[in-house]
Amino acid sequence: MGEGYHKERKPTIEVDGRVFLRIPVRTHVIMAGEDMAEIAWRYCKDLVQPGDIIFLSEKATAASQGRSIPIDEIKPRPLAVYLSGKVKKVSYGIGLGSPETMEMAIRECGTLRILLGAAVHAVTRNFGRSGDFYRVAGMQAALIDGAADYVIPPYNKRVTLGPSDPDGVAARVAARVGVGACVVDVNDVGGSWVIGSSAGIDRRLVERTLMDNPLGQSNEQTPIGIIRECKD
Protein backbone atom coordinates (compact mmCIF):
# COMPACT_ATOMS: atom_id res chain seq x y z
CA MET A 1 0.00 0.00 0.00
CA GLY A 2 2.85 2.34 -0.72
CA GLU A 3 4.39 3.91 -3.75
CA GLY A 4 6.32 1.81 -6.24
CA TYR A 5 6.08 -0.58 -9.13
CA HIS A 6 5.75 -4.35 -9.40
CA LYS A 7 8.82 -6.57 -9.49
CA GLU A 8 9.65 -10.16 -8.64
CA ARG A 9 9.70 -10.82 -4.90
CA LYS A 10 12.21 -13.14 -3.27
CA PRO A 11 11.18 -14.93 -0.07
CA THR A 12 14.59 -14.87 1.62
CA ILE A 13 17.48 -12.48 2.11
CA GLU A 14 20.94 -12.86 3.63
CA VAL A 15 22.15 -10.23 6.09
CA ASP A 16 25.61 -10.60 7.65
CA GLY A 17 25.62 -14.33 7.01
CA ARG A 18 22.15 -14.84 8.50
CA VAL A 19 19.23 -15.87 6.29
CA PHE A 20 15.77 -14.44 6.88
CA LEU A 21 12.44 -15.55 5.46
CA ARG A 22 9.95 -12.77 4.70
CA ILE A 23 6.33 -13.98 4.65
CA PRO A 24 3.83 -11.58 3.01
CA VAL A 25 0.40 -11.72 4.62
CA ARG A 26 -2.54 -10.94 2.38
CA THR A 27 -5.44 -9.09 4.02
CA HIS A 28 -8.64 -7.33 3.12
CA VAL A 29 -8.36 -3.65 2.15
CA ILE A 30 -7.84 -1.87 5.47
CA MET A 31 -10.10 1.11 6.11
CA ALA A 32 -10.44 3.89 8.65
CA GLY A 33 -11.53 2.84 12.12
CA GLU A 34 -9.97 -0.63 12.05
CA ASP A 35 -7.55 -1.79 14.76
CA MET A 36 -4.16 -2.89 13.42
CA ALA A 37 -3.58 -5.06 16.49
CA GLU A 38 -6.78 -6.99 15.80
CA ILE A 39 -6.00 -7.21 12.10
CA ALA A 40 -2.54 -8.58 12.85
CA TRP A 41 -4.05 -11.11 15.28
CA ARG A 42 -6.66 -12.19 12.75
CA TYR A 43 -4.22 -12.81 9.91
CA CYS A 44 -1.02 -13.78 11.75
CA LYS A 45 -2.05 -15.80 14.80
CA ASP A 46 -1.83 -19.12 12.93
CA LEU A 47 1.38 -18.19 11.11
CA VAL A 48 3.76 -16.74 13.71
CA GLN A 49 6.41 -18.66 15.60
CA PRO A 50 8.47 -17.60 18.62
CA GLY A 51 11.17 -15.16 17.56
CA ASP A 52 9.23 -13.85 14.56
CA ILE A 53 8.74 -10.14 13.90
CA ILE A 54 5.54 -8.79 12.39
CA PHE A 55 5.98 -5.74 10.20
CA LEU A 56 3.16 -3.42 9.17
CA SER A 57 2.99 -1.08 6.20
CA GLU A 58 3.00 2.54 7.36
CA LYS A 59 0.39 3.37 4.72
CA ALA A 60 -2.04 0.70 5.90
CA THR A 61 -1.45 1.79 9.48
CA ALA A 62 -2.19 5.41 8.61
CA ALA A 63 -5.27 4.40 6.64
CA SER A 64 -6.64 2.55 9.67
CA GLN A 65 -6.27 5.79 11.64
CA GLY A 66 -8.28 7.81 9.13
CA ARG A 67 -5.18 9.60 7.89
CA SER A 68 -6.03 9.13 4.22
CA ILE A 69 -7.77 12.05 2.53
CA PRO A 70 -9.73 11.99 -0.74
CA ILE A 71 -7.77 14.02 -3.25
CA ASP A 72 -10.83 16.03 -4.31
CA GLU A 73 -11.16 17.31 -0.71
CA ILE A 74 -7.69 18.86 -0.76
CA LYS A 75 -7.47 22.42 -2.06
CA PRO A 76 -3.78 23.28 -2.59
CA ARG A 77 -2.67 26.82 -1.79
CA PRO A 78 -0.51 28.67 -4.35
CA LEU A 79 2.64 27.92 -2.36
CA ALA A 80 1.93 24.17 -2.58
CA VAL A 81 1.41 24.41 -6.34
CA TYR A 82 4.69 26.30 -6.74
CA LEU A 83 6.81 24.05 -4.51
CA SER A 84 5.43 20.82 -5.95
CA GLY A 85 6.63 21.93 -9.36
CA LYS A 86 10.18 22.06 -8.01
CA VAL A 87 10.18 18.46 -6.79
CA LYS A 88 12.31 16.09 -8.83
CA LYS A 89 10.16 13.55 -10.65
CA VAL A 90 11.05 9.90 -10.14
CA SER A 91 9.77 6.67 -11.69
CA TYR A 92 8.75 4.93 -8.47
CA GLY A 93 6.32 7.34 -6.85
CA ILE A 94 4.86 10.80 -6.48
CA GLY A 95 6.16 11.97 -3.12
CA LEU A 96 5.58 15.70 -2.77
CA GLY A 97 5.53 16.20 -6.53
CA SER A 98 1.81 16.97 -6.69
CA PRO A 99 0.09 20.08 -5.35
CA GLU A 100 -2.13 17.92 -3.13
CA THR A 101 0.72 16.05 -1.42
CA MET A 102 2.69 19.26 -0.96
CA GLU A 103 -0.38 20.92 0.54
CA MET A 104 -0.69 18.12 3.08
CA ALA A 105 3.01 18.41 3.88
CA ILE A 106 2.52 22.10 4.64
CA ARG A 107 -0.44 21.28 6.88
CA GLU A 108 1.42 18.51 8.69
CA CYS A 109 4.79 20.19 9.14
CA GLY A 110 4.02 23.91 8.99
CA THR A 111 4.83 26.48 6.35
CA LEU A 112 8.06 27.61 8.01
CA ARG A 113 9.61 24.13 8.15
CA ILE A 114 8.65 23.40 4.55
CA LEU A 115 10.14 26.68 3.34
CA LEU A 116 13.27 26.16 5.43
CA GLY A 117 13.64 22.63 4.08
CA ALA A 118 13.28 23.90 0.51
CA ALA A 119 15.89 26.60 1.14
CA VAL A 120 18.39 24.18 2.66
CA HIS A 121 17.87 21.73 -0.21
CA ALA A 122 18.43 24.48 -2.78
CA VAL A 123 21.86 25.11 -1.26
CA THR A 124 23.09 21.63 -0.37
CA ARG A 125 22.08 19.96 -3.65
CA ASN A 126 24.88 21.97 -5.26
CA PHE A 127 27.29 19.93 -3.12
CA GLY A 128 25.80 16.62 -4.18
CA ARG A 129 23.74 16.11 -1.04
CA SER A 130 20.23 14.68 -1.11
CA GLY A 131 17.49 14.29 1.46
CA ASP A 132 18.11 17.55 3.30
CA PHE A 133 14.62 18.81 2.54
CA TYR A 134 13.11 15.91 4.48
CA ARG A 135 15.69 16.13 7.26
CA VAL A 136 14.59 19.69 7.91
CA ALA A 137 10.87 19.36 7.13
CA GLY A 138 10.53 16.24 9.26
CA MET A 139 9.40 12.63 9.15
CA GLN A 140 5.77 13.36 8.35
CA ALA A 141 6.74 15.10 5.10
CA ALA A 142 8.74 12.06 4.02
CA LEU A 143 5.90 9.64 4.78
CA ILE A 144 3.19 11.25 2.64
CA ASP A 145 1.98 9.06 -0.24
CA GLY A 146 0.12 10.47 -3.21
CA ALA A 147 -2.75 9.20 -5.33
CA ALA A 148 -1.61 6.89 -8.14
CA ASP A 149 -3.14 4.42 -10.58
CA TYR A 150 -1.15 1.45 -9.26
CA VAL A 151 -2.43 1.86 -5.69
CA ILE A 152 -5.34 -0.28 -4.47
CA PRO A 153 -8.72 1.54 -4.52
CA PRO A 154 -9.87 3.65 -2.82
CA TYR A 155 -6.32 4.81 -2.02
CA ASN A 156 -5.57 5.42 -5.68
CA LYS A 157 -7.68 8.57 -5.24
CA ARG A 158 -6.36 9.62 -1.85
CA VAL A 159 -3.36 11.25 -0.22
CA THR A 160 -2.19 9.21 2.75
CA LEU A 161 -0.23 10.77 5.58
CA GLY A 162 2.23 9.09 7.90
CA PRO A 163 0.73 7.18 10.82
CA SER A 164 0.27 8.63 14.29
CA ASP A 165 2.17 7.03 17.18
CA PRO A 166 3.80 4.18 15.24
CA ASP A 167 5.69 3.01 18.34
CA GLY A 168 2.38 2.66 20.16
CA VAL A 169 0.82 0.76 17.27
CA ALA A 170 3.75 -1.66 17.17
CA ALA A 171 3.60 -2.16 20.93
CA ARG A 172 -0.12 -2.98 20.79
CA VAL A 173 0.41 -5.46 17.94
CA ALA A 174 3.23 -7.14 19.85
CA ALA A 175 1.10 -7.42 22.98
CA ARG A 176 -1.85 -8.85 21.04
CA VAL A 177 0.03 -11.39 18.92
CA GLY A 178 2.89 -12.24 21.26
CA VAL A 179 5.87 -11.50 19.00
CA GLY A 180 7.87 -8.37 18.17
CA ALA A 181 6.34 -5.85 15.80
CA CYS A 182 7.27 -2.76 13.85
CA VAL A 183 5.78 -0.24 11.44
CA VAL A 184 7.86 0.23 8.29
CA ASP A 185 8.08 2.43 5.23
CA VAL A 186 9.59 0.48 2.33
CA ASN A 187 9.81 0.99 -1.42
CA ASP A 188 11.00 -0.84 -4.49
CA VAL A 189 14.26 1.06 -4.97
CA GLY A 190 16.09 0.07 -1.81
CA GLY A 191 14.39 2.29 0.71
CA SER A 192 13.55 0.73 4.08
CA TRP A 193 12.79 2.66 7.24
CA VAL A 194 11.46 1.44 10.60
CA ILE A 195 9.34 4.31 11.92
CA GLY A 196 7.98 2.54 14.99
CA SER A 197 8.70 -0.65 16.91
CA SER A 198 7.94 -2.63 20.01
CA ALA A 199 10.61 -3.10 22.68
CA GLY A 200 13.75 -5.03 21.79
CA ILE A 201 13.56 -4.70 18.01
CA ASP A 202 16.86 -4.23 16.17
CA ARG A 203 15.61 -1.53 13.79
CA ARG A 204 18.68 -1.51 11.58
CA LEU A 205 18.52 -5.28 11.12
CA VAL A 206 14.84 -5.06 10.15
CA GLU A 207 15.61 -2.28 7.66
CA ARG A 208 18.33 -4.33 6.01
CA THR A 209 16.08 -7.40 5.96
CA LEU A 210 13.36 -5.45 4.12
CA MET A 211 15.58 -3.40 1.80
CA ASP A 212 14.18 -5.10 -1.34
CA ASN A 213 10.53 -4.62 -0.29
CA PRO A 214 9.17 -8.18 0.00
CA LEU A 215 5.58 -6.95 0.46
CA GLY A 216 4.98 -5.29 -2.87
CA GLN A 217 3.28 -1.99 -3.43
CA SER A 218 0.12 -2.39 -5.48
CA ASN A 219 -2.21 -5.31 -6.26
CA GLU A 220 -0.36 -7.74 -3.99
CA GLN A 221 -2.57 -6.47 -1.14
CA THR A 222 -0.07 -7.54 1.52
CA PRO A 223 0.22 -4.71 4.05
CA ILE A 224 1.54 -7.07 6.74
CA GLY A 225 4.51 -9.40 6.74
CA ILE A 226 6.45 -11.70 9.03
CA ILE A 227 10.24 -11.88 9.39
CA ARG A 228 11.64 -15.24 10.48
CA GLU A 229 15.28 -16.18 10.80
CA CYS A 230 16.12 -19.49 9.11
CA LYS A 231 18.13 -21.44 11.67
CA ASP A 232 18.85 -24.55 9.58
MOTA-V643919 format. One record per backbone hydrogen bond with DSSP energy under -1.0 kcal/mol. CO is the residue of the C=O (numbers start at 0). NH is the residue of the N-H. If there is no record, write none. Layout:
CO_NH + CO_NH
This chain:
10_21 + 12_19 + 14_17 + 17_14 + 18_229 + 19_12 + 20_227 + 22_225 + 30_33 + 34_38 + 35_39 + 36_40 + 37_41 + 38_42 + 39_43 + 40_44 + 43_46 + 43_47 + 48_51 + 52_226 + 53_181 + 54_224 + 55_183 + 56_60 + 57_61 + 58_62 + 59_63 + 61_66 + 62_65 + 63_32 + 66_160 + 68_158 + 69_72 + 70_73 + 76_80 + 77_81 + 78_82 + 79_83 + 80_84 + 82_85 + 83_86 + 93_96 + 97_101 + 98_102 + 99_103 + 100_104 + 101_105 + 102_106 + 103_107 + 104_108 + 105_109 + 109_113 + 110_114 + 111_115 + 112_116 + 113_117 + 114_118 + 115_119 + 116_120 + 117_121 + 118_122 + 119_123 + 120_124 + 122_125 + 123_126 + 123_128 + 124_127 + 130_134 + 131_135 + 132_136 + 133_137 + 137_141 + 138_142 + 144_159 + 147_150 + 151_154 + 153_156 + 154_157 + 156_70 + 158_68 + 159_144 + 164_168 + 165_169 + 166_170 + 167_171 + 168_172 + 169_173 + 170_174 + 171_175 + 172_176 + 173_177 + 179_53 + 180_197 + 181_55 + 182_194 + 182_195 + 183_57 + 184_192 + 190_186 + 192_184 + 195_182 + 197_200 + 200_202 + 201_205 + 202_206 + 203_207 + 204_208 + 205_209 + 209_212 + 217_220 + 220_26 + 222_56 + 223_24 + 224_54 + 225_22 + 226_52 + 227_20
